[in-house]
Amino acid sequence: MSDTPNLLGFRIAHRAMRTDSRRLADVTAEIAAGRQPCGPERAAAIREYATKLCRGIHHHHKAEDDHLWPLLVRSAGAELDLSELSEDHSELDPLLDEIRAVAGDPAELAKPLRRLADLLDEHIQEEERTIFPIIMRHVSGKDWEEMEQHVRKGGDVRFELPRIEQHARPEELAQLRKLAGPVLVVMLALMRRAHLRRERLIFGAA
C-alpha cells in the first residue's frame, strides 16, 4: 500500500454526483416544459433514479462528516477550517428530502434538482480546491484507505458502480481495474446491461 492517499475514487464519485444531478435536472426541465414525453415507465425510472441519487449523496456527505472530517482534524489540526463545507452539508439534507418528496412527479423535480446541481458544483469545487491538498500533505495512505472503507459501507453498489464506470476517464478506469482486480470486471459486466437500459429510458442515451 502506498503511503500517499489515492483520491481517485473520491474524484470520480464527485464527478458522478455533479454530472448526474445536472443531467437529471436538465431532462426533468425538458419534461416540465412539455418538450419531452414522460410515460409511466419513464416516470417510474426517474423516481427510482432520483431517490437513489439522493440516498447516495446523503451517504457520501454523512461519511465525510463522520469519518473524513475527524480524520482531517486529527491530521491537520489548526490548518483546517471546515465551517463552510459543513454548512453546505447542513443545506443538503433538506434539499434531498424535498427532491425525494416530489420524486413521483418528474415535472416537479426540475427546480429542486437544479438547486441541488448548483449547490454540488459549488461545494465540490471548493472541497477539492481546499481539502484535497490538505489530505495529500497530512493524511497517510493507510488512514485514507481505512476512511474510504467506511465510505463504501452501506452504499448501493448496483447503482453506484456502473455510474463510476460511466464517469471515469479511460486512464482512471484502467487504474481502478488494476487496483480492484478481476472482481471489478465481473461486477461491471453483470450490472452494465441494466444500467444501460436505465440510461436509455431516462436520458435517451445509447
Residue pairs with C-beta under 8 A, 6 or more apart in sequence:
1 141
1 142
1 145
2 141
3 140
3 141
3 142
4 136
4 141
5 135
5 136
5 139
5 140
5 141
5 143
5 144
6 141
6 144
6 145
6 179
7 132
7 135
7 136
8 172
8 175
8 176
9 148
9 176
10 132
10 148
11 128
11 172
12 164
12 167
12 168
12 172
12 176
13 60
13 160
13 164
14 124
14 127
14 128
15 167
16 160
16 163
16 164
16 166
16 167
17 53
17 56
17 57
17 60
17 120
17 124
18 117
18 120
18 121
18 124
19 167
20 53
20 163
20 167
21 53
21 57
21 113
21 116
21 117
21 120
22 117
22 121
23 203
24 46
24 49
24 50
24 53
24 109
24 113
24 202
25 109
25 110
25 113
25 114
25 116
25 117
27 36
27 46
27 202
27 203
28 46
28 106
28 107
28 109
28 110
28 113
29 110
29 114
30 36
31 37
31 38
31 106
31 107
31 110
32 106
32 107
32 108
32 110
38 46
38 106
38 107
41 201
42 106
42 201
42 202
43 104
43 105
43 106
45 198
45 201
45 202
46 103
46 106
46 109
46 202
47 103
47 104
47 106
49 198
49 202
50 99
50 100
50 103
50 109
50 113
51 100
51 103
52 156
52 159
54 96
54 99
54 100
55 156
56 155
56 156
56 159
56 160
57 92
57 96
57 116
57 120
58 92
58 93
58 96
59 151
59 154
59 155
60 151
61 89
61 92
63 150
63 151
64 89
64 151
65 86
65 89
66 150
67 147
67 150
67 151
68 147
68 151
69 82
69 86
71 139
71 143
71 144
71 147
72 80
72 82
72 131
72 134
72 135
72 138
72 139
73 80
73 82
75 134
75 138
75 139
75 143
76 134
76 137
76 138
79 134
79 138
80 134
84 126
85 123
85 126
85 127
85 130
85 131
88 119
88 122
88 123
88 126
91 119
92 116
92 119
92 123
95 112
95 115
95 116
95 119
96 116
98 112
99 109
99 112
99 113
99 116
102 108
102 109
102 112
103 109
135 144
139 147
157 187
158 191
158 194
161 187
161 188
161 191
162 188
162 191
162 192
162 194
162 195
163 195
164 176
165 173
165 188
165 192
166 195
166 199
168 176
176 184
177 184
177 185
196 205
196 206
199 205
199 206
200 206
